[in-house]
Amino acid sequence: MEINKEIVATNIQQIRKSKGLTMEQFGRNFGAHKSLVSKWEKAMSSPSRNRLKEIAEFGGMSLPEILGINLVEKVREYYLNIVYGEYDLFYGFIENDEDFFKNLVNYISNLNITADNITHELVREAIFSLISQEQSNLNKIETYKINEFSEILSEQKKLLNELAIKLNIKEYDPEMIVPALTDLDELKIKIHSITERIDSYLTGDIEKIINERIQELKEKYNVDYDSFI
């Protein structure tokens, strides 16, 4: 991640002055000579990531804040969407937990990415990682739900990749059309299995797409084919 040296320089200077320290006094806290502190404040160089994190904590700031990254707001938006929307059954126990949210922000900031690269999927995976680290605090039922849901997400991702490939095939060998239709039908059965386990994650829209594709291929190749379902 490219650091905005000007923003970092301003924040370091503000932290130092808020503590009433000279450059030499400030540098002692981080094993840095005053000449190096001067370079930081003039945006001629920037501290290493570990040292910058120490400076941020010294000044009561988070790493994203001292870097000038508008990361917290973006993470919170996805976090609340996940907690209250998509997976409220799984995340109810971290509802309104500011400590967990702070840990989430720190976890994501340590991934060394910019705010522009924060996605819903990344925040979801970060939540899973943090929960996994705290599983010792969960009861067996909660732990089971988390593990099962993680496996379902992985299975669903592989299934959708396979489905995208099969739905985008433009032409089939006429002799292979029945096996191809069977293959699509089997994918539909797999989707039914997943939706039964977590019906809020997948919708009937996918089944509709597959059925339309089956019908399209039946008509195009004029085959007599009865769907499994």
C-alpha atoms as an extended CHARMM CRD file, in Angstrom:
* protein
*
       229  EXT
         1         1  MET       CA              0.0000000000        0.0000000000        0.0000000000  PROA      1               0.0000000000
         2         2  GLU       CA              1.3950000000        3.3920000000       -0.9680000000  PROA      2               0.0000000000
         3         3  ILE       CA              1.5680000000        5.7400000000        2.0120000000  PROA      3               0.0000000000
         4         4  ASN       CA              0.5040000000        9.3640000000        1.6990000000  PROA      4               0.0000000000
         5         5  LYS       CA              3.5830000000       10.9000000000        3.3180000000  PROA      5               0.0000000000
         6         6  GLU       CA              2.0210000000       14.3550000000        3.6490000000  PROA      6               0.0000000000
         7         7  ILE       CA             -0.9380000000       13.0630000000        5.6680000000  PROA      7               0.0000000000
         8         8  VAL       CA              1.3180000000       10.9110000000        7.8300000000  PROA      8               0.0000000000
         9         9  ALA       CA              3.6930000000       13.8410000000        8.3680000000  PROA      9               0.0000000000
        10        10  THR       CA              0.8630000000       16.1040000000        9.5200000000  PROA      10              0.0000000000
        11        11  ASN       CA             -0.5080000000       13.4950000000       11.9040000000  PROA      11              0.0000000000
        12        12  ILE       CA              2.8870000000       12.7210000000       13.4240000000  PROA      12              0.0000000000
        13        13  GLN       CA              3.5400000000       16.4080000000       14.0100000000  PROA      13              0.0000000000
        14        14  GLN       CA              0.1110000000       16.8500000000       15.6060000000  PROA      14              0.0000000000
        15        15  ILE       CA              0.7120000000       13.8830000000       17.9240000000  PROA      15              0.0000000000
        16        16  ARG       CA              4.1380000000       15.1720000000       18.9630000000  PROA      16              0.0000000000
        17        17  LYS       CA              2.8970000000       18.6910000000       19.6310000000  PROA      17              0.0000000000
        18        18  SER       CA             -0.1860000000       17.4550000000       21.4970000000  PROA      18              0.0000000000
        19        19  LYS       CA              2.1980000000       15.6860000000       23.8930000000  PROA      19              0.0000000000
        20        20  GLY       CA              4.3370000000       18.8200000000       24.2690000000  PROA      20              0.0000000000
        21        21  LEU       CA              7.4680000000       16.9860000000       23.1190000000  PROA      21              0.0000000000
        22        22  THR       CA             10.4830000000       18.1120000000       21.1700000000  PROA      22              0.0000000000
        23        23  MET       CA             11.5360000000       16.0340000000       18.1770000000  PROA      23              0.0000000000
        24        24  GLU       CA             14.3150000000       14.5120000000       20.2350000000  PROA      24              0.0000000000
        25        25  GLN       CA             11.9720000000       13.6070000000       23.1210000000  PROA      25              0.0000000000
        26        26  PHE       CA              9.3830000000       12.2380000000       20.7370000000  PROA      26              0.0000000000
        27        27  GLY       CA             11.9380000000       10.1320000000       18.8730000000  PROA      27              0.0000000000
        28        28  ARG       CA             13.1770000000        8.4600000000       22.0590000000  PROA      28              0.0000000000
        29        29  ASN       CA              9.8180000000        6.7340000000       22.4420000000  PROA      29              0.0000000000
        30        30  PHE       CA             10.3610000000        4.9480000000       19.1450000000  PROA      30              0.0000000000
        31        31  GLY       CA             14.1260000000        4.5380000000       18.9670000000  PROA      31              0.0000000000
        32        32  ALA       CA             14.4400000000        7.2940000000       16.3670000000  PROA      32              0.0000000000
        33        33  HSD       CA             16.9280000000       10.1830000000       16.2000000000  PROA      33              0.0000000000
        34        34  LYS       CA             15.4860000000       13.6930000000       16.0280000000  PROA      34              0.0000000000
        35        35  SER       CA             16.8140000000       14.0420000000       12.4690000000  PROA      35              0.0000000000
        36        36  LEU       CA             14.6410000000       11.0690000000       11.4500000000  PROA      36              0.0000000000
        37        37  VAL       CA             11.5990000000       12.5780000000       13.1880000000  PROA      37              0.0000000000
        38        38  SER       CA             12.2810000000       15.7750000000       11.2770000000  PROA      38              0.0000000000
        39        39  LYS       CA             12.2380000000       13.8250000000        8.0070000000  PROA      39              0.0000000000
        40        40  TRP       CA              8.9240000000       12.2340000000        8.9940000000  PROA      40              0.0000000000
        41        41  GLU       CA              7.3650000000       15.6130000000        9.7230000000  PROA      41              0.0000000000
        42        42  LYS       CA              8.6900000000       17.0780000000        6.4720000000  PROA      42              0.0000000000
        43        43  ALA       CA              7.2690000000       14.1240000000        4.5070000000  PROA      43              0.0000000000
        44        44  MET       CA             10.7640000000       13.2190000000        3.3410000000  PROA      44              0.0000000000
        45        45  SER       CA             10.3050000000        9.6770000000        4.6300000000  PROA      45              0.0000000000
        46        46  SER       CA              7.7620000000        7.6390000000        6.5840000000  PROA      46              0.0000000000
        47        47  PRO       CA              8.1210000000        5.2880000000        9.5610000000  PROA      47              0.0000000000
        48        48  SER       CA              7.9750000000        1.5450000000        9.0610000000  PROA      48              0.0000000000
        49        49  ARG       CA              4.5330000000        0.0330000000        9.4660000000  PROA      49              0.0000000000
        50        50  ASN       CA              5.2760000000       -1.3550000000       12.9430000000  PROA      50              0.0000000000
        51        51  ARG       CA              6.7450000000        1.9250000000       14.1200000000  PROA      51              0.0000000000
        52        52  LEU       CA              3.8470000000        3.8540000000       12.5800000000  PROA      52              0.0000000000
        53        53  LYS       CA              1.4280000000        1.6370000000       14.4740000000  PROA      53              0.0000000000
        54        54  GLU       CA              3.2880000000        2.4170000000       17.7060000000  PROA      54              0.0000000000
        55        55  ILE       CA              3.1330000000        6.1540000000       16.9600000000  PROA      55              0.0000000000
        56        56  ALA       CA             -0.5990000000        5.9050000000       16.2320000000  PROA      56              0.0000000000
        57        57  GLU       CA             -1.2430000000        4.1250000000       19.5430000000  PROA      57              0.0000000000
        58        58  PHE       CA              0.9460000000        6.6550000000       21.3360000000  PROA      58              0.0000000000
        59        59  GLY       CA             -1.2710000000        9.4080000000       19.9390000000  PROA      59              0.0000000000
        60        60  GLY       CA             -4.5400000000        7.5770000000       20.6160000000  PROA      60              0.0000000000
        61        61  MET       CA             -5.1720000000        6.9490000000       16.9350000000  PROA      61              0.0000000000
        62        62  SER       CA             -5.7750000000        3.8310000000       14.8820000000  PROA      62              0.0000000000
        63        63  LEU       CA             -3.4270000000        2.8420000000       12.0780000000  PROA      63              0.0000000000
        64        64  PRO       CA             -6.0340000000        3.7360000000        9.4080000000  PROA      64              0.0000000000
        65        65  GLU       CA             -6.5200000000        7.1420000000       11.0070000000  PROA      65              0.0000000000
        66        66  ILE       CA             -2.8400000000        8.0670000000       11.0540000000  PROA      66              0.0000000000
        67        67  LEU       CA             -2.5980000000        6.9030000000        7.4270000000  PROA      67              0.0000000000
        68        68  GLY       CA             -5.5890000000        9.0460000000        6.5260000000  PROA      68              0.0000000000
        69        69  ILE       CA             -7.5460000000        6.0520000000        5.2570000000  PROA      69              0.0000000000
        70        70  ASN       CA            -11.3210000000        6.2920000000        5.4060000000  PROA      70              0.0000000000
        71        71  LEU       CA            -11.4870000000        2.6170000000        6.2950000000  PROA      71              0.0000000000
        72        72  VAL       CA            -13.5400000000        2.5720000000        9.4880000000  PROA      72              0.0000000000
        73        73  GLU       CA            -16.7300000000        3.9170000000        7.9070000000  PROA      73              0.0000000000
        74        74  LYS       CA            -16.5760000000        1.4730000000        5.0190000000  PROA      74              0.0000000000
        75        75  VAL       CA            -15.9910000000       -1.5300000000        7.2940000000  PROA      75              0.0000000000
        76        76  ARG       CA            -18.8440000000       -0.4420000000        9.5720000000  PROA      76              0.0000000000
        77        77  GLU       CA            -21.2570000000       -0.2520000000        6.6290000000  PROA      77              0.0000000000
        78        78  TYR       CA            -20.5790000000       -3.8570000000        5.6100000000  PROA      78              0.0000000000
        79        79  TYR       CA            -20.3620000000       -5.0290000000        9.2100000000  PROA      79              0.0000000000
        80        80  LEU       CA            -23.8520000000       -3.7540000000       10.0420000000  PROA      80              0.0000000000
        81        81  ASN       CA            -25.2490000000       -5.1750000000        6.8210000000  PROA      81              0.0000000000
        82        82  ILE       CA            -23.9090000000       -8.6140000000        7.7340000000  PROA      82              0.0000000000
        83        83  VAL       CA            -24.9400000000       -8.4880000000       11.3940000000  PROA      83              0.0000000000
        84        84  TYR       CA            -28.4790000000       -7.2270000000       10.8630000000  PROA      84              0.0000000000
        85        85  GLY       CA            -29.2250000000       -8.5400000000        7.4070000000  PROA      85              0.0000000000
        86        86  GLU       CA            -27.6270000000      -11.4690000000        5.7190000000  PROA      86              0.0000000000
        87        87  TYR       CA            -26.4810000000      -13.5900000000        8.6040000000  PROA      87              0.0000000000
        88        88  ASP       CA            -28.1770000000      -12.2660000000       11.7360000000  PROA      88              0.0000000000
        89        89  LEU       CA            -28.6950000000      -15.8060000000       13.0240000000  PROA      89              0.0000000000
        90        90  PHE       CA            -24.9670000000      -16.4060000000       12.9980000000  PROA      90              0.0000000000
        91        91  TYR       CA            -23.7520000000      -13.0310000000       14.1600000000  PROA      91              0.0000000000
        92        92  GLY       CA            -26.3360000000      -12.1170000000       16.7740000000  PROA      92              0.0000000000
        93        93  PHE       CA            -23.8480000000      -12.6830000000       19.5700000000  PROA      93              0.0000000000
        94        94  ILE       CA            -21.5800000000       -9.8420000000       18.3160000000  PROA      94              0.0000000000
        95        95  GLU       CA            -24.4520000000       -7.4100000000       17.8380000000  PROA      95              0.0000000000
        96        96  ASN       CA            -23.5060000000       -3.8710000000       18.9480000000  PROA      96              0.0000000000
        97        97  ASP       CA            -20.1810000000       -5.1610000000       20.2110000000  PROA      97              0.0000000000
        98        98  GLU       CA            -17.8300000000       -2.2060000000       19.7680000000  PROA      98              0.0000000000
        99        99  ASP       CA            -14.8450000000       -4.1800000000       21.0110000000  PROA      99              0.0000000000
       100       100  PHE       CA            -15.4020000000       -6.7750000000       18.3110000000  PROA      100             0.0000000000
       101       101  PHE       CA            -15.8010000000       -4.0270000000       15.7110000000  PROA      101             0.0000000000
       102       102  LYS       CA            -12.5260000000       -2.3810000000       16.7910000000  PROA      102             0.0000000000
       103       103  ASN       CA            -10.8030000000       -5.7370000000       16.4930000000  PROA      103             0.0000000000
       104       104  LEU       CA            -12.3480000000       -6.1260000000       13.0510000000  PROA      104             0.0000000000
       105       105  VAL       CA            -11.0350000000       -2.7380000000       11.9050000000  PROA      105             0.0000000000
       106       106  ASN       CA             -7.5580000000       -3.5230000000       13.2440000000  PROA      106             0.0000000000
       107       107  TYR       CA             -7.6070000000       -6.9430000000       11.5900000000  PROA      107             0.0000000000
       108       108  ILE       CA             -8.5410000000       -5.4680000000        8.1980000000  PROA      108             0.0000000000
       109       109  SER       CA             -6.1140000000       -2.5500000000        8.4800000000  PROA      109             0.0000000000
       110       110  ASN       CA             -3.3120000000       -5.0570000000        9.0680000000  PROA      110             0.0000000000
       111       111  LEU       CA             -4.1140000000       -6.6980000000        5.7200000000  PROA      111             0.0000000000
       112       112  ASN       CA             -2.2300000000       -3.7790000000        4.1530000000  PROA      112             0.0000000000
       113       113  ILE       CA             -4.9410000000       -2.7770000000        1.6650000000  PROA      113             0.0000000000
       114       114  THR       CA             -6.5950000000        0.5260000000        0.8410000000  PROA      114             0.0000000000
       115       115  ALA       CA            -10.1730000000        1.4390000000        1.7140000000  PROA      115             0.0000000000
       116       116  ASP       CA            -11.0900000000        1.1660000000       -1.9760000000  PROA      116             0.0000000000
       117       117  ASN       CA            -10.3000000000       -2.5450000000       -1.8170000000  PROA      117             0.0000000000
       118       118  ILE       CA            -12.5990000000       -3.2380000000        1.1440000000  PROA      118             0.0000000000
       119       119  THR       CA            -15.4840000000       -5.4520000000       -0.0130000000  PROA      119             0.0000000000
       120       120  HSD       CA            -18.4790000000       -7.1450000000        1.5640000000  PROA      120             0.0000000000
       121       121  GLU       CA            -16.8050000000      -10.5290000000        1.0360000000  PROA      121             0.0000000000
       122       122  LEU       CA            -13.5630000000       -9.3800000000        2.6560000000  PROA      122             0.0000000000
       123       123  VAL       CA            -15.3740000000       -8.0710000000        5.7460000000  PROA      123             0.0000000000
       124       124  ARG       CA            -17.3630000000      -11.3110000000        5.9840000000  PROA      124             0.0000000000
       125       125  GLU       CA            -14.1990000000      -13.4100000000        5.8310000000  PROA      125             0.0000000000
       126       126  ALA       CA            -12.5190000000      -11.1590000000        8.3960000000  PROA      126             0.0000000000
       127       127  ILE       CA            -15.4760000000      -11.6840000000       10.7520000000  PROA      127             0.0000000000
       128       128  PHE       CA            -15.1630000000      -15.4440000000       10.3140000000  PROA      128             0.0000000000
       129       129  SER       CA            -11.4440000000      -15.2540000000       11.0700000000  PROA      129             0.0000000000
       130       130  LEU       CA            -12.0040000000      -13.2750000000       14.2490000000  PROA      130             0.0000000000
       131       131  ILE       CA            -14.7910000000      -15.5800000000       15.3740000000  PROA      131             0.0000000000
       132       132  SER       CA            -12.5440000000      -18.5670000000       14.7540000000  PROA      132             0.0000000000
       133       133  GLN       CA             -9.9440000000      -16.9910000000       17.0170000000  PROA      133             0.0000000000
       134       134  GLU       CA            -12.5770000000      -16.5350000000       19.7140000000  PROA      134             0.0000000000
       135       135  GLN       CA            -14.2620000000      -19.9150000000       19.3880000000  PROA      135             0.0000000000
       136       136  SER       CA            -13.1270000000      -20.8740000000       22.8700000000  PROA      136             0.0000000000
       137       137  ASN       CA            -15.6450000000      -18.3090000000       24.1310000000  PROA      137             0.0000000000
       138       138  LEU       CA            -18.5310000000      -19.8040000000       22.1840000000  PROA      138             0.0000000000
       139       139  ASN       CA            -20.7400000000      -22.6880000000       23.1500000000  PROA      139             0.0000000000
       140       140  LYS       CA            -20.7810000000      -25.8590000000       21.0600000000  PROA      140             0.0000000000
       141       141  ILE       CA            -23.9250000000      -24.9230000000       19.1330000000  PROA      141             0.0000000000
       142       142  GLU       CA            -22.5360000000      -21.5440000000       18.0530000000  PROA      142             0.0000000000
       143       143  THR       CA            -19.2280000000      -23.1300000000       17.0680000000  PROA      143             0.0000000000
       144       144  TYR       CA            -21.0360000000      -25.7660000000       15.0270000000  PROA      144             0.0000000000
       145       145  LYS       CA            -23.0870000000      -23.1190000000       13.2090000000  PROA      145             0.0000000000
       146       146  ILE       CA            -20.0060000000      -21.0970000000       12.3260000000  PROA      146             0.0000000000
       147       147  ASN       CA            -18.0620000000      -24.0810000000       11.0400000000  PROA      147             0.0000000000
       148       148  GLU       CA            -20.9950000000      -25.4250000000        9.0650000000  PROA      148             0.0000000000
       149       149  PHE       CA            -21.7580000000      -22.0450000000        7.5450000000  PROA      149             0.0000000000
       150       150  SER       CA            -18.1230000000      -21.5590000000        6.5400000000  PROA      150             0.0000000000
       151       151  GLU       CA            -18.2060000000      -24.9140000000        4.7380000000  PROA      151             0.0000000000
       152       152  ILE       CA            -21.4720000000      -24.0000000000        3.0220000000  PROA      152             0.0000000000
       153       153  LEU       CA            -20.0020000000      -20.7240000000        1.7650000000  PROA      153             0.0000000000
       154       154  SER       CA            -16.9960000000      -22.5550000000        0.3450000000  PROA      154             0.0000000000
       155       155  GLU       CA            -19.2250000000      -25.1550000000       -1.3210000000  PROA      155             0.0000000000
       156       156  GLN       CA            -21.5270000000      -22.4710000000       -2.6770000000  PROA      156             0.0000000000
       157       157  LYS       CA            -18.6160000000      -20.5260000000       -4.1900000000  PROA      157             0.0000000000
       158       158  LYS       CA            -17.3270000000      -23.6120000000       -6.0260000000  PROA      158             0.0000000000
       159       159  LEU       CA            -20.8310000000      -24.4540000000       -7.2170000000  PROA      159             0.0000000000
       160       160  LEU       CA            -21.4630000000      -20.9820000000       -8.6250000000  PROA      160             0.0000000000
       161       161  ASN       CA            -18.1320000000      -21.0270000000      -10.4570000000  PROA      161             0.0000000000
       162       162  GLU       CA            -19.0590000000      -24.3620000000      -12.0150000000  PROA      162             0.0000000000
       163       163  LEU       CA            -22.5440000000      -23.0930000000      -12.8170000000  PROA      163             0.0000000000
       164       164  ALA       CA            -21.2440000000      -19.9360000000      -14.5080000000  PROA      164             0.0000000000
       165       165  ILE       CA            -19.0540000000      -22.0120000000      -16.7970000000  PROA      165             0.0000000000
       166       166  LYS       CA            -21.8260000000      -24.4120000000      -17.7750000000  PROA      166             0.0000000000
       167       167  LEU       CA            -24.4230000000      -21.6880000000      -18.3730000000  PROA      167             0.0000000000
       168       168  ASN       CA            -22.0660000000      -19.7780000000      -20.6600000000  PROA      168             0.0000000000
       169       169  ILE       CA            -21.3880000000      -22.6370000000      -23.0730000000  PROA      169             0.0000000000
       170       170  LYS       CA            -22.6880000000      -21.4390000000      -26.4450000000  PROA      170             0.0000000000
       171       171  GLU       CA            -22.7830000000      -24.6720000000      -28.4190000000  PROA      171             0.0000000000
       172       172  TYR       CA            -22.9840000000      -28.3460000000      -27.4840000000  PROA      172             0.0000000000
       173       173  ASP       CA            -22.1130000000      -31.4550000000      -29.4530000000  PROA      173             0.0000000000
       174       174  PRO       CA            -25.5900000000      -32.8030000000      -30.3800000000  PROA      174             0.0000000000
       175       175  GLU       CA            -24.5870000000      -36.2330000000      -29.1480000000  PROA      175             0.0000000000
       176       176  MET       CA            -23.7200000000      -34.7450000000      -25.7720000000  PROA      176             0.0000000000
       177       177  ILE       CA            -26.8490000000      -32.6720000000      -25.2330000000  PROA      177             0.0000000000
       178       178  VAL       CA            -28.6100000000      -35.1750000000      -22.9550000000  PROA      178             0.0000000000
       179       179  PRO       CA            -25.5430000000      -35.5750000000      -20.6990000000  PROA      179             0.0000000000
       180       180  ALA       CA            -25.2290000000      -31.7790000000      -20.6770000000  PROA      180             0.0000000000
       181       181  LEU       CA            -28.8620000000      -31.3710000000      -19.6230000000  PROA      181             0.0000000000
       182       182  THR       CA            -28.3610000000      -34.0280000000      -16.9670000000  PROA      182             0.0000000000
       183       183  ASP       CA            -25.3080000000      -32.1660000000      -15.7250000000  PROA      183             0.0000000000
       184       184  LEU       CA            -27.3060000000      -28.9340000000      -15.4080000000  PROA      184             0.0000000000
       185       185  ASP       CA            -30.0520000000      -30.7730000000      -13.5890000000  PROA      185             0.0000000000
       186       186  GLU       CA            -27.5590000000      -32.2270000000      -11.1370000000  PROA      186             0.0000000000
       187       187  LEU       CA            -26.3100000000      -28.7140000000      -10.4590000000  PROA      187             0.0000000000
       188       188  LYS       CA            -29.8720000000      -27.7110000000       -9.6980000000  PROA      188             0.0000000000
       189       189  ILE       CA            -30.1520000000      -30.5730000000       -7.1940000000  PROA      189             0.0000000000
       190       190  LYS       CA            -26.9470000000      -29.4190000000       -5.5160000000  PROA      190             0.0000000000
       191       191  ILE       CA            -28.3580000000      -25.9080000000       -5.2490000000  PROA      191             0.0000000000
       192       192  HSD       CA            -31.5200000000      -27.3270000000       -3.6590000000  PROA      192             0.0000000000
       193       193  SER       CA            -29.3450000000      -29.0660000000       -1.1000000000  PROA      193             0.0000000000
       194       194  ILE       CA            -27.5500000000      -25.8420000000       -0.2520000000  PROA      194             0.0000000000
       195       195  THR       CA            -30.7170000000      -23.7540000000       -0.0810000000  PROA      195             0.0000000000
       196       196  GLU       CA            -32.2420000000      -26.2490000000        2.3110000000  PROA      196             0.0000000000
       197       197  ARG       CA            -29.2700000000      -25.7300000000        4.6110000000  PROA      197             0.0000000000
       198       198  ILE       CA            -29.2660000000      -21.9720000000        4.3010000000  PROA      198             0.0000000000
       199       199  ASP       CA            -32.2340000000      -20.7970000000        2.2870000000  PROA      199             0.0000000000
       200       200  SER       CA            -31.5350000000      -17.1230000000        2.9080000000  PROA      200             0.0000000000
       201       201  TYR       CA            -28.2510000000      -17.2680000000        0.9810000000  PROA      201             0.0000000000
       202       202  LEU       CA            -29.4460000000      -18.5420000000       -2.3740000000  PROA      202             0.0000000000
       203       203  THR       CA            -32.7580000000      -17.7020000000       -4.0220000000  PROA      203             0.0000000000
       204       204  GLY       CA            -35.1320000000      -19.2930000000       -6.4940000000  PROA      204             0.0000000000
       205       205  ASP       CA            -33.7310000000      -16.9610000000       -9.1490000000  PROA      205             0.0000000000
       206       206  ILE       CA            -30.8390000000      -19.3420000000       -9.7590000000  PROA      206             0.0000000000
       207       207  GLU       CA            -33.1690000000      -22.3000000000      -10.1970000000  PROA      207             0.0000000000
       208       208  LYS       CA            -35.2030000000      -20.2040000000      -12.6280000000  PROA      208             0.0000000000
       209       209  ILE       CA            -32.0870000000      -19.4270000000      -14.6660000000  PROA      209             0.0000000000
       210       210  ILE       CA            -31.1580000000      -23.1040000000      -14.8610000000  PROA      210             0.0000000000
       211       211  ASN       CA            -34.6920000000      -24.1660000000      -15.8330000000  PROA      211             0.0000000000
       212       212  GLU       CA            -34.7720000000      -21.5390000000      -18.5690000000  PROA      212             0.0000000000
       213       213  ARG       CA            -31.4290000000      -22.8030000000      -19.8470000000  PROA      213             0.0000000000
       214       214  ILE       CA            -32.6780000000      -26.4100000000      -19.8560000000  PROA      214             0.0000000000
       215       215  GLN       CA            -35.7920000000      -25.3880000000      -21.7700000000  PROA      215             0.0000000000
       216       216  GLU       CA            -33.7260000000      -23.3640000000      -24.2320000000  PROA      216             0.0000000000
       217       217  LEU       CA            -31.4210000000      -26.3040000000      -24.9510000000  PROA      217             0.0000000000
       218       218  LYS       CA            -34.3220000000      -28.7610000000      -25.2570000000  PROA      218             0.0000000000
       219       219  GLU       CA            -35.9580000000      -26.5520000000      -27.8700000000  PROA      219             0.0000000000
       220       220  LYS       CA            -32.7240000000      -25.7300000000      -29.7030000000  PROA      220             0.0000000000
       221       221  TYR       CA            -31.6780000000      -29.3690000000      -30.0690000000  PROA      221             0.0000000000
       222       222  ASN       CA            -35.2130000000      -30.7780000000      -30.2000000000  PROA      222             0.0000000000
       223       223  VAL       CA            -34.6380000000      -33.4730000000      -27.5860000000  PROA      223             0.0000000000
       224       224  ASP       CA            -37.0980000000      -35.3630000000      -25.4280000000  PROA      224             0.0000000000
       225       225  TYR       CA            -35.8490000000      -34.7820000000      -21.9030000000  PROA      225             0.0000000000
       226       226  ASP       CA            -37.6790000000      -34.9660000000      -18.5780000000  PROA      226             0.0000000000
       227       227  SER       CA            -36.2210000000      -32.8490000000      -15.7800000000  PROA      227             0.0000000000
       228       228  PHE       CA            -35.3240000000      -34.5710000000      -12.5020000000  PROA      228             0.0000000000
       229       229  ILE       CA            -37.3350000000      -32.0220000000      -10.5290000000  PROA      229             0.0000000000
